[in-house]
Amino acid sequence: MQEGIYVKFITEKGDILIKLTHDKTPATVGNFVALAEGTQKNNRKPLGEPYYNGLKFHRVIPDFMIQGGCPLGTGTGSPGYQFDDEFHPELKHDRPGVLSMANAGPGTNGSQFFITHVPTPWLDNKHTVFGHVIEGQDVVDAIKQNDLMRELQIIRVGEAAQKWDAVTAFEKFNAEKAQRIEAERRKAEEILKNETIGFDKTESGLFYKIEQKGNGKQVQAGKTVRVHYTGMLLDKTTIFDSSYKTQINLLNL
């Protein structure tokens, strides 16, 4: 095997060998490896006891994915904490055998994960990819709901992999959360500044720009008027509301 960090799933149907992307998603891999090795504090098992051993694949959707890592076996369990997404531009759901974090929305990662049967590109930037199958995709495809993960073995190949500390990588990521939030805030402010050049601002903080003045009857304060609008995100493609669409739907009733 090439240098790196791997996990071997020993299951009822056979073994699955996955190479983990600790170089690109160190926190996500750190959490997974630390849980697998029993070095990550959680509210389900004591330190020293491997978290994943004996759990089952509680959710299997044919031609989509297999999901595991829930301590309750229902999809509702967690290790007692959550952590942020860790997307990487080079890691996509672009093939069978992608290992990715299951979540209930942004920033809700815990211990649950899934492995894909097929490419699932609609999950990009919604679920953190942190590994891919290099041996045993046929086993992934053969797994049925409630099959057991008898044991997860972490395999470290090479000096760098041997020295890599999973707990430290995970804790560092969590400690930097405030910095990431501040960086996102500054980025949003810069985008808003650039997008509102030439706009006027009301006392309430609303930015507006009159692109073409009309010459019709003036609107009087306090009067009810009807206007059309389109609400769009700053990407200028995602429309979240539109009076035009509402009007069309009403006409088609």
Summary of the structure (lengths in Angstrom):
residues: 253
radius of gyration: 24.5
end to end distance: 62.5
largest distance: 78.2
contacts: 676
relative contact order: 0.18
helix: 25%
strand: 24%
